[in-house]
Amino acid sequence: MLGYCTNVHPGTTLAEVRANLEWHALAVKRRFSPDQPMGIGLWLAADAASELVGQPEALADFKAWLDDAGLRVFTFNGFPYGTFHGDVVKHAVYTPDWTTQERYQYTLDLARLLAALIPEGGDGSISTLPLGWPSPLWATDTDAARRQDDARRAASARRLTDLVHQLARIELDTGKCIHVDLEPEPGCLLSRSTDLVAFFQEHLLGTVDDVSVLGYLQVCHDVCHAAVMFEQQADVLNLYRSTGIKVGKVQVSSAIEADGVREGQDGAIRQFVEPRYLHQTCVSYKGEVDFYEDLPPALDRGFGKLGTWRTHFHVPVYAESLGVLGTTRDEIDRCFSAIQPDDGVQHFEVETYAWGVLPEEHRVDELAEGIAKELAWTGERLRAAGIEAALND
């Protein structure tokens, strides 16, 4: 399945979600897939998910409408819990974290909904945050900070282990496998692929049946997250493959890249400073990578510093450049080329949620046109990599 993530659309109530799908998703479908069903990665805020779980008739009506409209939900984005388009989101997107009952219940609600929405014999994926953002003490790298974050990892693992039992029950009751996919992100408790593997090995495997853990807890590989951390796409996928951890979903995304050499880059990258989202930035020079939790602190250090800059700002995946700035678009091809048939990766979700905060010169007149162009470009790249089939059958 190939689809786009609807977290690009504001709205936290069920009525707002339905209106967004009617206005935006159907417009995308008319452009990208007028004659065949189109995949979507649905985002429901916690209140909307809870509302829908508690109203079986409303859920049946919603499913019937999706079917009639030719919109096929195959995955949920379970990362943002509440408002994702407020004036300031920043670190709030990582709350509540995986130590809390709220995060557990939200994800379980999504799993129950997804089991009701996907077809018989199918499987569904739910991407989720990489446990949370480190404790405030993290920046000082003290022993207290490490102990606190280790305790948070252990507490998160207990919640996730409880979730494994619930996901097994859902499959027993419905015949549908729903897996929850942890999504490493720069700066988080699980920033890199190596962090995720260590978390599995130290906190999850050996706690209950490992087959169940590896079946119901998987990875959401966000292409631009790995790129911002200067991880090689093939190395990441090889690491997961060698440790038996499955990639349940690939989020197709692209970030900003700059080398500090081309004239005008300093001014161009400053146009991407905006108050809503966190734009983690890494600067790589001679094998060393400096991390900044947002773009302004990196710029305060000075853009003239030697090295390659990569900034976590989801830009249109088809864009090779943004004026004088580059993008990490080529990392998408590297990711697709590194996927092997035995990996079993079936879910590909284009996740460009930042259209509304792009500098004016890089926006599109119609959002649906931009999203449809992303889906068409992604489909072409998947086919070029030999990831074939009728993508949405």
Order of alpha helices (4+ residues) and beta strands (2+ residues): beta-alpha-alpha-beta-alpha-alpha-beta-alpha-beta-alpha-beta-alpha-alpha-beta-alpha-alpha-beta-beta-alpha-beta-beta-alpha-beta-beta-beta-alpha-beta-alpha
